Amino acid sequence: MIRRVIEIDTEKCNGCGLCAKACHEGAIGMVDGKAKLLRDDYCDGLGDCLPSCPVGAIRFVEREAAAYDHEAVMENQRKKATKEPLPCGCPGSMAKALHPPVAPASVSAIEHPSQLRQWPVQIKLAPVNAPWFDGANLLIAADCSAYAYANFHEKFIKGKITLIGCPKLDEGDYTDKLTEIIRNNNIKSLTIVRMEVPCCGGIQRAAENALKNSGKFIPWQVITISTNGNILE
């Protein structure tokens, strides 16, 4: 079948191995000091490895390739789990205990109203054209970010039209849908909020590519949230 997979330029590759670490499916390995796509059926085409490469040696190509085999990837991860001290696939799914601060007993609980301005919020469910897109400050956010950052509504959603998604769990790419939304509506600004984990690279790339493909020049920014709930500079 013809599908999107990564291609590694061995001439550019400096052998750092960062892409192999970022590829939670195990599709990339190091061979003779160079990164190599070992199995087409392990490559999901999301490209979590792309932002990890410091020399730009990785790109997407459309070619004949075996279909992505989720079951084979999971079995490979299970085998690795018996040998490695950290049994995880995607770094973003690694089990971690978080410790949010406890408010003093003297602070009374005040319910803060939702700042959400439209529904639906899922990228896949959102219409391409809607009245609330006209003159909107658009927020495109990884859905985990609202759970990680405690003041998400006041800090990010307030005053914006919100679209959320997860490139790891959703099938396909958001680029085409987001391109149409930006191209067909009067969007005033774009804010991208993602988590620090490599899996979230997909939503950032989709939003950036959509803005580029739309042919429009609007103010935009990327904000990264840590798994501890902090904004990373």
C-alpha positions in Angstrom: 0.0 0.0 0.0 1.1 3.6 -0.6 1.3 5.5 2.7 3.3 8.1 4.6 6.4 6.9 6.4 9.7 8.5 7.4 12.9 8.6 5.4 16.3 9.1 7.0 19.1 10.9 5.0 22.2 8.9 6.1 24.5 11.6 4.7 23.0 14.2 7.2 22.6 11.7 10.1 25.3 12.4 12.8 24.5 9.2 14.7 23.3 10.9 17.9 20.5 8.3 18.3 17.9 10.8 19.6 15.4 9.7 16.9 15.7 6.1 17.9 14.9 7.1 21.5 12.0 9.3 20.4 10.4 6.5 18.3 8.3 4.7 20.9 7.2 2.1 18.3 10.8 0.9 17.9 10.8 1.5 14.1 14.2 3.2 14.2 17.4 1.6 15.2 21.1 2.4 15.0 23.1 0.5 12.3 26.8 1.1 11.8 26.5 4.4 13.7 23.6 5.7 11.6 19.9 5.9 12.2 17.8 3.5 10.1 14.1 2.7 9.6 14.2 -1.0 10.6 10.6 -1.9 9.9 7.9 -0.1 7.8 5.1 -1.8 9.8 6.4 -0.2 13.0 6.3 3.3 11.6 2.9 5.0 12.4 3.6 8.0 10.1 3.1 10.5 12.9 6.8 11.5 13.0 7.5 11.9 16.7 11.1 11.4 15.7 11.2 14.5 13.4 11.6 17.2 16.1 14.3 15.2 17.9 16.7 15.2 15.0 19.2 18.1 15.4 20.4 18.0 11.8 17.1 17.7 9.9 17.9 14.3 8.5 14.3 12.9 8.8 11.4 13.7 6.5 8.1 12.2 5.4 7.7 10.4 2.1 4.8 8.7 0.4 5.8 5.3 -0.9 4.9 1.6 -1.0 5.1 0.4 2.6 3.7 -2.3 4.8 0.7 -1.3 6.8 1.3 -0.1 10.3 0.9 -3.1 12.6 -0.3 -2.0 16.0 -0.4 -5.5 17.4 3.2 -6.2 16.3 4.4 -2.9 17.9 2.6 -3.8 21.2 4.1 -7.2 21.2 7.6 -5.8 20.6 7.0 -3.3 23.5 5.9 -6.2 25.8 9.1 -8.1 24.9 11.2 -5.0 25.7 9.4 -4.6 29.0 10.8 -7.9 30.3 14.3 -6.7 29.7 14.2 -3.0 30.5 13.8 -1.3 33.9 11.3 1.2 32.5 8.4 -0.7 31.0 6.9 1.9 28.7 6.4 2.6 25.0 5.7 6.2 24.4 7.4 8.5 26.9 4.1 10.3 27.3 2.5 7.2 28.7 5.1 6.5 31.4 3.5 6.1 34.8 4.4 9.0 37.0 3.0 10.2 40.4 2.3 13.9 40.4 2.0 16.0 43.6 -0.2 19.2 43.1 0.1 21.7 45.9 -2.5 21.6 48.6 -4.3 24.9 49.2 -4.3 26.2 52.8 -7.4 25.4 54.9 -8.1 29.1 55.1 -8.7 29.4 51.4 -12.3 28.9 50.5 -13.3 26.9 47.5 -14.7 29.0 44.7 -16.1 27.4 41.5 -14.7 29.1 38.5 -17.0 29.3 35.4 -16.0 27.6 32.2 -14.5 29.9 29.6 -15.3 27.5 26.7 -16.9 29.5 23.9 -18.1 26.8 21.5 -18.9 23.1 21.0 -17.7 20.7 19.7 -14.0 21.2 20.6 -12.5 18.0 19.1 -10.7 18.8 15.9 -12.2 15.9 14.1 -15.8 16.9 15.1 -15.4 20.7 14.5 -17.0 22.2 11.4 -14.7 23.8 8.8 -16.9 26.9 8.7 -18.8 28.3 11.7 -19.8 31.8 12.8 -17.6 31.7 15.9 -14.5 31.3 13.8 -15.0 34.9 12.4 -12.4 37.1 14.0 -11.4 34.4 16.4 -8.2 34.0 18.4 -7.8 30.3 17.8 -6.4 27.9 20.4 -5.2 24.5 19.2 -4.4 22.3 22.2 -3.3 18.8 23.1 -6.2 17.4 25.1 -3.9 16.4 28.0 -2.7 19.9 28.5 -6.0 21.0 30.1 -5.5 18.3 32.8 -1.9 19.1 33.4 -2.2 22.9 33.7 -4.4 23.8 36.6 -5.5 27.3 35.4 -6.1 26.3 31.7 -9.4 28.0 31.3 -8.3 31.4 32.5 -4.8 31.2 31.0 -5.6 29.8 27.6 -9.3 29.2 26.8 -10.6 32.6 27.9 -11.3 34.8 24.9 -10.4 32.1 22.4 -12.1 29.5 20.2 -10.7 26.1 21.3 -9.9 23.0 19.3 -8.3 20.0 20.9 -6.9 16.6 19.8 -4.4 13.9 20.5 -2.2 12.9 17.5 -1.2 9.7 19.3 -4.7 8.4 19.8 -6.6 9.8 16.8 -6.2 8.2 13.4 -4.9 10.3 10.6 -3.4 13.8 10.5 -5.1 17.1 11.5 -3.2 19.2 8.9 -5.8 19.2 6.1 -8.7 20.0 8.5 -6.8 22.8 10.2 -5.7 24.2 6.9 -9.3 24.6 5.8 -10.4 26.1 9.0 -7.6 28.8 8.9 -7.9 29.4 5.1 -11.7 29.7 5.1 -12.2 31.9 8.2 -11.0 35.2 9.5 -8.6 33.9 12.2 -6.8 36.7 14.1 -4.2 34.7 16.0 -3.1 31.1 16.7 -1.9 29.7 20.0 -0.7 26.1 20.1 -0.5 24.4 23.5 1.2 21.0 23.7 2.7 18.7 26.3 6.4 18.2 26.6 6.2 14.6 25.6 7.3 13.6 22.0 3.9 12.3 21.1 2.6 15.9 21.2 4.9 16.9 18.3 2.2 15.8 15.9 -0.3 18.5 17.0 2.3 21.2 16.8 3.5 20.1 13.3 -0.1 19.9 12.1 -1.0 23.4 13.3 2.2 24.9 11.9 1.8 23.2 8.5 -1.8 24.2 8.4 -0.8 27.8 8.9 1.8 27.6 6.2 -0.5 25.8 3.8 -3.3 28.3 4.3 -1.1 31.1 2.8 -2.0 33.5 5.6 0.3 35.4 7.9 -1.2 35.7 11.3 0.5 36.0 14.8 1.1 32.6 16.3 2.9 31.0 19.3 3.7 27.6 20.8 3.4 27.0 24.5 4.7 23.7 26.1 3.4 22.3 29.3 5.4 19.9 31.5 3.8 16.8 33.0 4.2 18.5 36.3 1.9 21.3 35.1 4.4 24.0 34.5 4.8 26.2 31.5 8.2 25.5 29.9 10.2 28.4 28.5 
